[in-house]
Amino acid sequence: MRLELHWSDVRRVEAGAVTRLAAETLTIDLVELSRHLESGRRLERLRIDLAHPGESCRIGRIADVFAARAKLDDVEDFPGVLGALTRAGSGRTLALAGVAVVVTDQELAHPGPLALLDMSGPGAAFTDFAHMRHVVLSAWPASGVGRSDYLAAVRLAGLKTAVFLARAAREREPDRVEVFDLPAPARVPGALAHLPRVAYVFQIHSHQRPTGVEEGILYGDPVRRMLPTSVHPNEVLDGAVVRGFMGRNATTYTIQNHPIVRTLYAEHGRTLAFVGVVLTVAQATEPERVRSASMAAGMVADILGGDGAVFTKIGGGAPHVDMAQAAAACEKLGVKTTLIVEDMSTDGSSEGMLLFNFPGMDALVNVGGSQEKVSLPPVSRVIGADDLGPAFRGELWTTYTGICGAIEQLGASRLVAEVR
């Protein structure tokens, strides 16, 4: 399967009379974009703001972030969620570098695990998102619209905006083309036979919270009873997987630019043979966890033929242990594992950090401690947190997990927890 990302660099974003990408400036017709996002009964109103790196600006109530992507050749975008159901992961995809779409959650009765983003100051050092240009969507639910319906409408608006922006590059030669071309595991050439075969086990949701009807995480499916599923890594990069409504410490943007998938691709043929991705969900009961762990391990060892596997989770403590059980099952089958974990300690101790202790699982990468306190200075402008008033503009105390992108459980974090 071959996927081409046609990258166009964006250094400046501004409002204008027409949407176009000229040189490295993306001009957006905000009136046209607003008409494009009209969504009927579920949203009462929608506001679009622009935020820029270095600006004294704080974005609040962040629900998710999307990369600006659009398919060429009349292929569906974000199939099963935005477009008709088809397989993602092949063909040509337009991609804008340096710009992202931020959606905020304005249902005030249900604030949820929301994050903020400072575009300058000390908070900007913790996240790559502070160095991008953002199109920020703030939408308010219509009267009587339920939580799931509202979040579905907000996500659709974000995805539509991501496609709308990327299509501005249709008539432009890309600055570079990135190719992802990986054969089926059984067809890995003999020249790579001496390299360890490595798989990635990607936990995409935790059943601690049941998904909503329209919470399509995998090709539009709410993954309510999903068993371990093998996909091509290109599908992950090309819109087959989006973050759930209440996903913790991961964004759809990071999934679209998945650092682990990219790293395994970069090492393919050099230090390892990348043999594929197994998608899992963190299960709600012990029997379900045992079944899922056994099936995931069997898929890695006996179908993909993996010698090693990298694991990530999405969520808190139960997903942490769920991931570890699947890795332990792999170890029993002779598959060496590496786990990317977030420090789950609430008391600052190394013992409370892990939540598990399985023999042989000694390769752990820590992406930071979410409970560390951070002080953020006052800013001149606030977007997306109208209801929080002047206090949100002033000095704030938050945690690393409260800063969008500071702790990304998929490996994009700039942080690491240190035991002293």
N, C-alpha and C positions, 0 to 999 in steps of 0.2 A: 504494500500500500504506500503510495507516494503523495505527500502533501507539500504544497509550496505556499509559504507565507511571503506575500509581496509587501515589503515594508516601505513606508513613507515616513520620513522624520518630520515631526511638528515641533517647532521652537516657539511659536506664538499662536494664540487663539484670541479671536476678537469677533464682536458682533458686526454684521454688515447686511447689505441688501440682497446678497446672494450667497449660497453655500458653495464654497470652492476651496481647493487647496492649491495655492500658488507659491512656488518656492517652498519655504518651510512655514508659511502662515496659513492657518486654517481659519477661514472666515465663515461664520454661521449665521444664516438667516433665522433668527429666533422666532419670528412670526410664522415662517413656514414650518419650522420644527414643532412649534406648539400645535399647529393644525394637524400635523402628522401624528401627534400623540393623543389627539382627542379620543377618549376611551368610553364615552357613553355614561352609563348609570353609576359606575363604581367610584369615580373620582369627582369630587365637587369642583376642585380647581387644581391647577398645576403651575408652578413657577420654575423658571430656568435662570440660574446664575452661573457666572464664570468665576473661577478662582485661579490664581497664578502663583508660581513659586516665588518666594521672597516677600509676598504680600503679607501685611499684618492682618491676617484673616484666619478665623476659626470656623471649620465646618462641623456642625453638630448633628446628632441623631442619625449617624450613618448606618444604613442597613446593609448595603453591599456596594461593590465597585465592579465595573465591567470594562473590559478592553474593547476598543473600537475595532470591530471586525465585520467583514461582509464577504460573502462568496461571489466569485465570478462565475461565468458560464451558466447562469440560470439555475444554480444549485441552491437548495434551501438553507437559510440561516437558522442556527440553533434549532435543529429539527426536533419536532415533538413538543417544543415549548412555544417558539415563535413561528416556525415554519412547519410545513407538512412533514410527516415522519419519513425519513430516509436515513441512510447511513452517513455519518460524518467521517472526516479523516482523510479524504482524497481530493485531488483537484487543486484549484488555486483560490487563495483567500487573501483579500486585502487586509492589511494591518497597519494601524497608525501607531508610531512610537512617540512617546512623550505626552500623550493625552489619554484621559480616562473619563468614564461616566460614573458619577457618584449618585446614588439614590438615598434619600433620607426617609425616615419613618415618622410621619406626622399624626399617627393615631395616638393621641395623648393618653388615652386610658390604658394603653398597652405599650409602655415604653420599650420593654424587651432589653436584650443585651446589646445596647447601641454603643457606638464608638464615636470619637471625635478626631479631627485632624487639624493641626496647626500648620499653616503654610510657611511659617518662619519661626525663628526663635529656637530654644533648646528642644522643644518637642519635635521639630522637623528633622532632627538628627536621628530619630529612632525609626523612621519609616521612609521607604522609597517613594511613597505616594506624595510626600511633601515636595518632591522635585518634579512633579508632573503638572500639566495644565488640566483643569477639571471642568467638565460641564456638570453642574449640580442640579438634580431634579428634586423638588420638594412638592409632594402631592398630598392633598387632604381628602379623606374619604367622604363620600356622599352619605347622607343620613340613612341609617339602617343597614349599611353595608358591613358584613361580618369581617372578622380579622383576616381569615384566609383569602377571601375575595379581594380585600384591600391590598394585601401583600402581593397577590398574583397580579393585580393591575399595576402596582408600582414596579414590579420586576419586568412586566411586559414593556412599560414605558422606558425602562433602562435599556433593555435589549433592543428595542426599536431605535433608540437614540444611538446606541453603539453601531448599528448597521447604517443608519442615516449618515453619521459622521464618516465612517469608513468609505462609503460610496463616493465621497468627494474626491477620492483618489483614483476613480475609474479611468479617467482620461490621462493620467499622469504615469510616466515611467517610474517604477519603484526605485528607491535609493539602493535597495539590495533585495535579493531573493534568498530566503532560507528554505532549505529542502530537508524534509523528514521522510526517509525512504527505508523502511525496515521490512525484511522478508518474514514469512511465517517461520516459527521456531524450527520446524522440521526441515526448512530449506536453508538454514544457516550454513554458509559455505564451509567446505572442509578446511580452508585456510584459517578459519577461526576456531577450529576444534580444540586447540590448546588453551583457549581462554575460558575462564569461568563463566557459566551461564547465569545471568542475574535477572530476576523478576522484581516487579514493584507491586506491593499489596496496598491498595489505596482504599482506605475506609472513607466512604462518602457521606454517611449520615449515622446518627445515633438514635436508636429507637427508645431512648429515654423520653423522647417527645415524639408522638405519632405524627406523621406527615399529613398535611391537608390535602383535600381532593385535587387542587390545582398546583400542588407543590411538586411539580415534575422535576426530579433531580437527574434522572438518567433517561434521556430521550423522551422527556415528558411524563415518565412513570414516577409515582410517588414512593417507590421502593419499599412499600409496606411489608411485604413478605419476601424480599429479595434474598436469595441465596448467593454465595460467591459466584461471580460472573467474570469471564475472561473477555477483555476487549483489546483492540490494537491501541498502542499509545497515541497514535494520531487522532483517534476519536476523542481522547481527553483534551488534546490541544485545540480541537476544531469544533467545540460547542456541544458535544454529546452530554457532558456533565456540567451542571450548574449548581451553585450552592443552595442548600435548603434555606427556607425563610429565616430560621433561627440558628443557622450554623455558627459555631463559635471559633474565633481566631482563624478564619480562612475566608477568602473572598473569591468570587467568581473570576476576577481578574487574575488571581494567582493560579487558579485551575487552568485558565486559558494559556498562561505562560508558565506552566508547571515546572518549578526548578528541578525536581527530581527526575521527571521524564526527560527534560532537556539535558541534565547532567549524564544520565544513563545513555542517551543518544550520543552525546559528545565523546563518551568513553567507548562506545560500541566499535569493535574492531581494533581498539588500542589496548585496553586493559581488561575488557570484558566483552561478552556477547549478550546484548539486551534481548530477552526472549518474550517480553510482554508484560501486561498489566492485569491484575486480578482486582476487581472491585468487590468490596464487602460493606456491610453495615454493622454497627455495634448492636448486638441483640439485647432484648429486654429480660430474658430469663436464662438461667444456667443451662438447661438442656439445649436451648437455641444457640447459645454461645459455643457449647461443645460441638454441636453439629456444624456450625459455620466454620469454626477453627479447623476441624477435621477436613472439611471439604476444601477450604482455601489451601491448606497444606498439601492435600492430594493434587490439587490443580497445579500448584507451583512445582511439586516434585515429580509427579507422574505424567502430567500432560505437557507442561512447558519444559520439563526436564531441567529445572533450576538447580544450580549448585549453591546459589545464594539468593537472598531476598531482602529488599528494603521495605520497611513498614512505616506508615503514618496513621494517625487517628484524626478525628474531628470531634471536638467536644471535651468533656471533663473527665471525671474519675472512672465511670463505668466504661466508656470507650477506651480509656487507657488500659484497663485490665483486659478488655475484649481483644485489643490488638496484641497484648502480650501472650494471651492464650493461643492465638493463631500462630504467633512466632514460635512458641514452645512446641506446638505440633509440627512445625517445619523442622525445628532442631531435632526432634525425635526421628524424622525421616532423613536426617543427614544434610539438611539444607542450613547453611550458615546464615544468620540473620543480623541485620542492623536496624534499630528502632530509632525514629526521630520522636522525641518526647518533649512535652512542655512540663516544666517544674510544677507539680500539683500540690506542693507543700503549702499548708496554711500557717505553719509555725516556724518556717525557715530552716527546718532540719533536713539533712540529706535522707534520713530514713523516711520521712513523710513525702519525699519527692517522687519516689518511684511507684508506690502502691503495689508492687509485685516483686517477687524474688525467685525467678526460675533458673535452675542450674544451666550453665552454658550460654545464657543470654547476657553477654558482657560487652556488647558493642552498642552503646547508647549515645545518641547525639541530642544534647539539650538545647532547645531554642529559646530559653529564657524563663524567668519566674514572673508569673502574671500578677502577683500580689504586691510587687515593689511599688512604693509610692513615688510619684513624679509631680513636681511643681511646674506649672506653666504660667508664664507672665501674661499680663493683659494684652488684648489685641484691639485694633481699631474697628474691625468689621466682623460680623457673625453671619453665617449662612446656615439655614436648616434647623435652627433652634429658636424660633421666634418666641415661643412660650416661656423660655427660660430667663428672659429679661436681662438687665444689665449685669447681673451676677455672672452670667456665662461669658460676658465680654471681659470681665476682670480676671484677677489671678485665680487659678484653679488648681486643685489637687486631684489627681486621678492616679490610675495604675497603668502599668504597661499594657495590660489587656484592654484598657479603655482608649488606647491610641490606635487608630486604624492602621494596620500593617506592621505594628511594632513586634507582635508575636504572631507569626503565620505558621500554623502547625504543619504546613506542607513544605517547609524548608526555606521560606523566603525571609525569615527573621534576621535582623541585624544583631540580635541579643543572644547571650548565653548565660546560664546560671552558674555561679561560681561558689563552690563550697569552701569555707574558710575555717 
